[in-house]
């Protein structure tokens, strides 16, 4: 048995990664490890990586250097998408002891058996992603306010810009019944809100004769969880029955959808190998807003895709201007190995990508401010967070408006009826407690 006693974790990337890191950390704690902060001189570092952008790869290398400075004798393990895609590259990073691919990350304790110190030669354990077929349920615990529940993994879509199918394999999931059991474990904790996460969660139901709609109907019946939020769902998989259920019939699903668009140009959507045209996307937005005008809709957009002309970009801008959406997540395209995108068009200069990104960030700010203004004066329910910032506490309404309020410890992790008042200079809503109208 090894002599390692303390472990620290660092997660890069998406909510799915956070749910998996939390599950891996529980494996360590069950094995007797003490979970400590990154700076607290742990014996083992586990860095869960992303590889959606080049920056994520660079961040991994920076974290390894930082870990070595804190404890030069620490045992450093790299898992996650970057580890699956480029294990040999990671193995060359000075200080890395162990690299585990998608099949091995949940067997990490087995790989640590009989290891007592750093290795002279980095160990690498990974398999062809085609052999990754198991679904490992995961959920995050730590933030008592909310939990990220992994309901699906992998993707069968192979969009031309994306490495996720190469890093995570084919779409897969547990059954509805098994997923409900995981949610019921969360319901026994202090968590008030659960965010459903995965790579392509609308594709839930592989091999079971079940689908995502079946899942959310069952989750809606779980006592002990006040809110469910859908992290992101493809527009072609966001059916009208899902929209109607969440906005009309559900007791627990909130009026908030995050729907990836990626481009408002049909020409680029085809090159990206997306499974819809922008007309379908617009229909989804109209359907949501016709039922709940106060619903929040977030949008993913990529700028600088190979071959994106000024005309294509303005096509996206004008389409987004006319859409009744609430905010944008803007991604600057970066070339990824083993994807088809670089061959599809002329490379967009980086300065042009940055300028387009800036324009869309400004549009997002305007959209968000408009959405907040439309909701000013309305009564909402906020779930207050634990974090305190110079006497201020924060929370989110059911329709994903961020609010601030003078810190009161007894309000943390509680739902409160509030009235939204005005937007501050940081773009956050001030509010009043309806009971006593204490204002910020």
N, C-alpha and C positions, 0 to 999 in steps of 0.2 A: 504493500500500500504506500502511496506517495505521502510526502510530508507537507504538501501544500495545504494551507489552512484558510487563506483569505483570497477572495476573488472579486474583481471589478469588471464592469461591463461598459461598453460604449456602443451605441447604435447609430448607424448612418442610414438615411433614407426614409422609407415610407412607414405608415402605421402598421403594415404587415410585419415589417422587421421588428418593430417595437413589441408586438404581441409575441413573436418567436423568441426574442431576447428574454422576455419575462418568463416564458416557459422554461428556457434553458437555465435561467437563474434559479428557478424553483428546484430543478434537478440538482444543482450544486448545494442548495440549502438543505435539501433532504439528505444529501450525502455528508452533511456536517460542516460544510464550508460556511464561513462568515462572509456575507456580502458587504463590501465596503465601497466607498467612493473612489473615483479614479486617482485622486491625489493621496490616498491613504496607504500608500506603499503595499499594495496587494502582492501576493505570491503569483497569482495568475491573472492575466488580462485576457478578456474575450472581446474581440472587436467584430461586430456584426456589420458587414459592409453592404453597400449599394453599388450599382454600376450603371445607373441611368445616365449619368453625366461624367465627363472627364474629371470634374472637380471632386466627385465622390472618391475616385481612385486616388487623387492627390491627397485628399483628407485622410485616407487610410494610412498612407505613408507618414503623414505628419503625426498621426496618433501613435504609431509605433515608436517614432523618435521621442515623443513626449513620455510614453510609458517607460522607455529606457532611461530617460533622465530621472524619473521619479524613483525607479528601482531597477538598476542595471541587471540584477539577478532574476527579475521577473520572467515567468514563462508566458510567452505571448502566442495566443491562438487567434487565427483569422478565419471567420466563417462568412456565409452570406453570398450574395450574387457575384461579387468580384472574385471571391474565392473559387466559385464554380467556373467562372469564365476564364480566369487567368491565374490558375494555381501556381504554375511554374514562375510566372512573373513575380507573384507575391513571395515565393520561396527565396527569391534573390534579395529581398529587402532585409538589410542587416537587422538582426534582433528577433526576427520571426522564428518561432520554434515549430509551429504546427499549423497546417492549412487543411481545412475540412470542407469538402464539397457538399452539395445539396443532400446527398444520401447519408452523410456522416455527421452533420452538425448536431443532431439530437442524440448521437452516440458519443458525445464529447468526453464524458466521464470514463468510458471504456478506453479511449485513446490516452487518457491521463494516468491510467493505472501504472504503478511501478515507476513513475517518473518523479524525480526528486529535485531536479535542477535543469538549467537550460541545456539545450541539445547542441552538439557541435555541428550537426547537419540537420537542416530543416526537414521535418517529416511532412509528406503530402499524401492525403487520402481523398480521392474523388473518383467518380465513375462517370461514364457517359450519361448525359442527362436523360437519354431515352430510357434508361433503367430506373429512373426516379418515378416510382408509381405510388408510393405510400403517401397517404395524407395524415399529417400529424396535427391534431387539434392544438390550438394555442390561444391564450388570452393574456392580456397584461393586467397586473395588479401592482399597486404601489401608489398610484394616484387614486385616492379614495373617491374622487368625484366621478371619474369615468374609466371604462375599460375598453380596449380594442379587442374584439373577438374575431379571430380568423375563421371564416366560414368556407373558404375556397382557396386553392393554390394553383399555380400554373396557368398557361394560356395556350389556346389552339389557334389564335388569330394571325400571328406572324405579320404584324404591321411592319412596313419596310424600314422604319426608323428604330425598331425596338429589339433589345437583346433579352428581354424577360423570358420568352419561351426557351431560349438557350440556357438561361440561368436557373429556371425553376421547373421546366418540363411541361408536360401536358396538363390540361385542366383536370382537376380532381377535387373531391370533397368527401366529407363524411355524409351519412344519411341525415335527414331532417331530425329523426329521433335522437341520434347521437349528438347533433349540434345543439339541440334543445337541452340535453344533459349538461353540456359545457356551459351554456348560458345559466342554467340553474345553479351551477357552482358559483358563478359570479353573483347571482341573486342573494346568496348567503353572506356576502360581504357588505361593506358599507357603500359600495359603488352605486351611484344613482342613474348613470347613463352608460349605455353600451353602444359603441360604434362598430358596425359590421364592416369587416375589412377582408381583403383578398386581392388577387391580381385582376380577376375579371369576375366579380361576384354575381353579376347577372347571369352568368353561365352555370350557376349552381345547379346540380342535379345529374351530373355525369354518371351514367350507368345505373341509376336507381329508379328511373321513371318518375322522378320528382323534379321540381323546379324552384326557382327563387321565390316565386309567389307562394308556393306551398310552405316554404321556410318562414317567410315573414308572418304569415297567418298564425303559425304555431308559436313563434317567438312572442307575438302580441299577447298571448295568454299567460305569459310567465309573471307571476306575482313576485315582487321584490325588486324589479327593475322598472323605474319610472319612465325612462326614455330610451328609445332606440333611434339611432341615426345611421343612415346609409352613407358610407364613406365616398363611394364613387361608383357609377354604373353607366355602362355604354348606352348611348341613345337608342340603338337598335334592340337592346334587351330591356329597356325601360318601357314596358307595355302599359297601355291605358288601364288595365286591371290593377297593376301595381300602383300607378299614380292614384287611381280612384280609391284603392284600399287605404293607402297612407294618408290621404287628405280628407277622406270622408268617413271611413269605417273604423280605422285603427284607434285603439285607446292609448298606444304608447309610441307609435312612429311619428316623428316630428316633420313639420312642413319645410324640409330642407333637402335639396337634391344637388349633388355635384356630378355634372354630366360632361365628360370629355368631348370637346369639339375638334381640337387640333388645327383645323383650318376652316375658314369660311369660303374657301375656293373649292368648287367641285372638282376642278382639274387636279388640284393638289391632294384632295381627299382620295381620288382614284390612285394617284402615285403612291400615297401613303398606305394603300390597301386597306382603307377603312371600309366598314360594311354598311355605309349609309351615305346619303347626300345631304346637303345642308337643309333642303326642304323638310326632310324628316325631323332634323334637329329642331327647326323652327316650330314644327307641329307639336313636338313634345313640350316646348316652352309655353306655347299657347294653351295646351291642355292643362298644364299645371296652374297657370295664372288664371284660367277661366274658373277653376274651382277655388283656389286660394290666392287672391291677388297679393297677399302678404307673404307668400312662400318665398324662401331664399333659394336662388339658383346660382351655383358656382360653375365656372367653365375653365377647362384646360385648353391652352392654345400654344402651339409651337411656332416660333418665328425663325426664319433663315433656313427652312428646309431646302435641299438642293433643287435648283431650278425655280425657286420662288422669285417671281419678278415683282417689280413695283406694282404692276396691275393686280397680280395675285394678292399681294399684301393689302392693297387698298380695298380689294374685294372682301377680305376678311374684316378689315376695320369697319367698312360700311355695314356689313352684315351684323357685326357685333353692336354697332351703334343703335341699330334698329331693334335688336333683341331686348326683351324685358328681362335681363339677367342682373345679378346682384354684385358679382365680383369676378375677376379673372385670375387664374394661376398661369403665369406666362413662363414658358420654357424656351430658352435659346437653344436651337438645334446644335448638337455636337456629334461629330462623326464617331460611329461605333463600329468596331471590327465585326465582321461576319453578318453585316446587315446589307440590304440591297439599296438603301437610300443613296449612298454616294455615287452610284452609277446612273441615277435617274435624272440628273440635271446638273447644270453648272453650279459650282461651289459659290455660295453667297459670302462675300467678304465679311470678316468678323466685325468691322466697324459698322457695316450696314445692318448686321444682325443686332448689334447693340442699340442702334438708333431705333430700329423697329420695336425692339423690346421696350425701350423707353416710352415710345408712343403708346403701346398697349398698357403699360403700367399706369400711365396718366389716364387712359380711358377707364381702367379698372377703378382708379381712385374716384373718378366722376360717377361711375355706376354705383359704387358702394355708398358714396355720399348721398346720391339720389335715393337709394333704397332706404338708408337710415332716415332721411328727411321725410319720406313718405310714411314711415312708421312713428315719427315723432308725435307724442301725445297719446299714443295707444297704450293699452294695458297689456302686459306680458307676464310670463313666468320666467324667472331667471334662476339658474343653478349657479350659486356662488362658489368660486374656486378657493383653494387653500392659500394661494400665494398672496403675500402682502407686499406692497410696493410703496414705501414712504407714507404709510397710513391710508393707503387705498387698496380696495379689493376689487376683483374683477369677476365677471361671469358671462354666460351666454344665454340668450333667450331661446325659446323653442325654435324660432326662425333665424337663429344664428347671428343675432346682433350682439356685438360685444359691448358690455356695459361696465361702468365703474361706480363705486360707492365708497363712502368713508368706512374704513375697516372696522368691523365688529366681529370678534372671534366667534360669537354664537351663531353667526349667519353662515359660516363656512360649511360647505357640502349640504346646504339646505336650499329648497325651492322657496322663492319669495315672489309674491305678487307685486309688480312694480308698474310705474308709469314712466315711459321714455320721455325725456324732456328736450335735451338739445345735444348737438354734436360738439365735442371739444376740439381743440386745435390738432390733436393727435388722431382724429377720426374715430373716437370712441364715444359712445352715447352716455350721457349723464342720465341719472334716473332718480325717481322718488319711490320710497316704500309707500304703498297705498295706505297701509294702516295708520302711519303717523306722519307721512309726507316729510320725512327728514330728507333734505336735499343736499347735494354735494356742494 
